[in-house]
Every structure is written in structure tokens, then in C-alpha cells.
Amino acid sequence: MPRIYFLLLLCLAVPALSFAGVSTNAPLNGATVGSPTQFIASATSPNGPIASMTINVDTKDVYKTFASSLNTSVALASGSHSVIMKAWDTKGNYFQQVLSISVTGGTTPQGVPVPGKSVVSNIEDMAGWQSCSACAGPGGNGVDTAHSLTQGVRSPSLDGASSQYWLGGTHPYANALFVKPLGGRAGATHFILDFDFWINNATVAQGLEFDIFYARDGFKNYFLTECDSAGMYAGTWQVINETIDSWQHTGLPCHVNSFAWNHVTLEFYRQPDGNTRFVSVSMNGNLQYVNRTYQALRSSSFSMDVGVQMDGDSRQDNFSIWVDRMSVTYW
């Protein structure tokens, strides 16, 4: 066979390469930008659909979406930053684009609205909190126990006024749920619950639960998360599968500091099919991706509520937590 003809056949036998990777439209590499910084990017793969994309700034993941494109704003500190735009396809293939940017204007303070997003701030200071104890038990059928909420506490506090949530009583493993209705919020799909809490001795709590309940268009999402303090999975995060009313054990670390402020950030996503996705949990800067999805429940209600639940231990040791700077960002 002539050499030229053989090479021609060899070339024809090799499939054409398809473009794969991350394409970032904003910010451009080497650009000087303000804060919040807008990120616009997309990704493609020849192996299948893109499953998720992440923005990594200075080795820390600051944003994640379960889509093949993103358009979001991130508050960044002034100065130079190394950015890695990451993407994964459904078969686990990884792609990235590395950028260097300079930021002027500093970081957006906590609770300040970011373009395209809505923020409800200082929720712990709002009037209209509701509470119950029996409803906080397994299956909503627990025992009544003493509990209270005191607002406007000066110390401990971070902004001059925290709220004290107290659980008491004598019956072991009794719980109390505190809920603040925020009214209907149409069209929301992404939620970030952010707050600080102080606890004296974390070992006296069986568990601490922080929640968003969201209902619209025939479905209700139970974004229930628990930091297990003294249970079988102590020191780890749990998330709820509400369809079977059961905690799912993530194995992700959740270490609470006693006699100190603890900063918590929880991210949730209502999927296009209405189902409930737990995106990430963060305790004191330790960001962990949960990436678990459970079926939403049918509901005719239209509401968004924030919940704080305190779970008692085997001795029902009375304890308090003080919550401050609680906000919900949604879009």
C-alpha cells in the first residue's frame, strides 16, 4: 500500500476532536474588577452533559451550581486573586480554566443585597416567631417540654442584639422547634441560610437543627439540616429525607466550638422538578458539599419559613444557644 494512501486512511480512522472545557466570559483573565464580582461561564464535554460547575477563589470553593453554565456574583476582598473555573460531566471527567484577577472595592458586608438576589436580614430580631415542643418529636408526636425565646440579648452578641433559644424540662430526648414565617416568596430556587450561634457547652445538646421550609406550585421542600452533637453520628451533619421522615447520615464533619461563636452557612437548591437538593454545609469555614436530592412533598401552601430546633439529651440537660446575624439569601 502506498505510504501516502496509508497515512490518509489512518487520519480518516481517528475521530475528530470536539471542544471540551470551560469558557469564561466574565471576568476576563488579567482583568481588574469590582466587588461583588460577576462570573459568567459555561462548559461542554464530548463525553456527556455537564453535571456541575464550581468557582474556586484562592483554593477555596465559593460557588457551585448543578448546570452547564453559571451567571452569579461573588463578594471578594480587594487585591489579587487566583480563580479556577471548574466543571465536571456526568461521567466524572474534570475540566478547568485558570484566571488571575484584581479586585477593587472590597468585600460586600454580610446581609447587603447582591444584584439578582434577595436578602432577608436579622431574622432572629423579627417579631412573630412561633414555637412548639410536641411537634418537634419523631413524626411530629413528641412530648411537651419547657422552652423559650428571648430577643434583644446584649451579651453574648455580635451586633448588639442576639436571640436566646432555651430548652428545658425533665423528659429525656425532648425537643423544641422555633419557626419564623417569612411569607410567600415566588420563583425562588436557590437558598442560603447564614448565621452565627453561641453555645456554652456543646456536649449537653443531643443535636442542633437549622432549617428552611419552602412551598410553592404544589410542592414543599424540607431543607432540614442537623449537626449531631451527642447521637450515634456525633460530630457530623445529617439531612432529612422527608418522604420517609428519616435523617440521612452524610458523614461530613460538623465540629461545634463551646463557649464561642460558631458561623454556619447552609446552601439548598429546589430543582426544576421541584425536588429538594442539599448543596453544601459549612461550620466555622469548613465547607462540605452534600449533593443529595430527595423528593419534595405535595402541598398547596405558599410560604418560606426559617426554623431552629434544639434536641435534648438522655438527661434532658437544660441549655441555650444565642443566634445572631441570621439571614436568608434567595434567588
Secondary structure, DSSP 8 states (H G I E B T S, - for coil): --HHHHHHHHHHHS------EEEEEES-TT-EEESSEEEEEEEE-TTS-EEEEEEEETTEEEEEESSSEEEEEE---SEEEEEEEEEEETT--EEEEEEEEEEES----TT---TT-EEE--GGG-S--EEESGGGSGGG------EEEEEEE-SS-SSS-EEEEEE--SSTT-EEEEEEE----TT--EEEEEEEEEES-GGGEEEEEEEEEEEETTEEEEEEEEEESSSTTTTEEEEEETTTTEEEEEEEE----TTEEEEEEEEEEE-TTS-EEEEEEEETTEEEEEEEEE--EE----EEEEEEEEEE-TT---EEEEEEEEEEEE-
